[in-house]
Amino acid sequence: MLLAFDTASPTVTVALHDGSDVVASATSEVAMKHGEQLAPLIQQVLETAGVAPSAVRRIAVGTGPGPFTGLRVGLVTARTLGHVLDAEVLGVCSLDVLAAEAVATGTVEGAFVVASDARRKEVYLASYDAAGRRTTFPVVDRPATLTTDLPVVGEGAVLYPEAFADARGPRRPDAAWLARAVVAGTVELMAPEPLYLRRPDAEIPRAPKAVLPEGEPAR
């Protein structure tokens, strides 16, 4: 059994694949609640399929790019479950999952790009060939800088139509397609490490500078 989940977008998505096809899947209805929703959705998917956690032999997890907090929840959960269940943990670029679904469903033909929401009025973007193979490493920048006439899969095209005129689906990663792509071998597998592409929004505050007595020179 392959358990797959992605937390790189505002919603959490989970699926279970038995080697032949997806047997259960679920997506959160409330956005930005990754920590509260991932574990219950995993339990829900396993119960729906009637599968014990011990039957999971592989875990596939989206590595982003995406927000720091969401990715951390997914990757820490994947590594923890992998240790507890003695299961192999596989990382997959979340943009690759969108590309794999777009190609498999015939949404795109020929070269295209995938653009997801990076907040701060920016997008994460990577280019793909007609087979859905990534041809550039993901970048983060303003839509006006990354504008293209190629078909654009993902939420970025919906949010910034002035930069990406040819919007295509899907909008967000789907764990069912993540699982199918891993089983089919149509996505690149990588270590379960996050693709942040930029510094996290929340940082540890730096130590305050010492206040020197009046007249004493700084060292």
TAQUI-V327357 format. One record per helix or strand. SS is the DSSP state (alpha for helix, beta for strand). FROM is the first residue (numbers start at 1). TO is the last residue. If there is no record, write none. Layout:
ss = <SS | SS>
from = <FROM | FROM>
to = <TO | TO>
This chain:
ss = <beta | beta | beta | alpha | alpha | beta | beta | alpha | beta | alpha | beta | beta | beta | beta | alpha | beta | beta | alpha | beta | beta | alpha | beta | beta>
from = <2 | 13 | 22 | 34 | 53 | 58 | 64 | 68 | 88 | 94 | 112 | 122 | 134 | 139 | 143 | 148 | 151 | 155 | 164 | 167 | 175 | 190 | 195>
to = <6 | 17 | 27 | 49 | 55 | 62 | 64 | 85 | 92 | 104 | 117 | 128 | 134 | 142 | 146 | 148 | 153 | 159 | 164 | 168 | 184 | 190 | 195>
